[in-house]
Amino acid sequence: SEITFKVKHLVVSSVSGRFNSFEGTVEAEKDDFSDAKISFSADIDSISTGNEQRDGHLKSADFFDAAAHPKLSFVSSAIVCKGGSDFEVTGDLTIRGTTKPVTLDVDFGGTHGDFYGNTVAGFELNGKINRQAFGLTWSAVTEAGGIVVSDDVKLHMNVELHKKA
C-alpha cells in the first residue's frame, strides 16, 4: 500500500510526498465493503518528499508539529456506492489535533486469492483537503508575489487489504 500527497509549489509545479509508516484496519461483512468501518493512522515522522530539509520543515511546528502531534488519523463514518466499483467514503480526518470531515472517492478493484490462499482486496482512493483547515498555516510569498505552498493538497492512496483468517 502507499499513502501519497501532492501540493502545488511556487504555483507552477507540484511536490509529491508520502508517509512510509502507517497502519489501518477495515471491518466489513459484505463482499463489496459497502458496510466497512475503516480506521487508519500515519506516523508524521515518516513523511518523505525526497528532500530532507523540506521533510524537516514539514515535521516542524510550521506544519505538522510532529513532536506534539505524532500521528494523523482517519475514521470512516459512511460509505456510499456511486455505481459499479465507484464508492465515496466519508470520515473524520485528524491532523495536528484538528478533526474535520472529508470525503474520498474510492475505486474498488475487487478481491482475488494470492499464491498462499489468502483473500486480497484492492482500492484506489483520491481526495483533496485544505491544509489551512487542519492548522497547517505556514505561508510565504516569493519576491514576485507568488505563493510558495498551495493551500490545496491532493491525496492519493493505493491500498491492498489482506483478510485475517
Summary of the structure (lengths in Angstrom):
residues: 165
radius of gyration: 17.2
end to end distance: 19.9
largest distance: 59.2
contacts: 443
relative contact order: 0.19
helix: 9%
strand: 59%
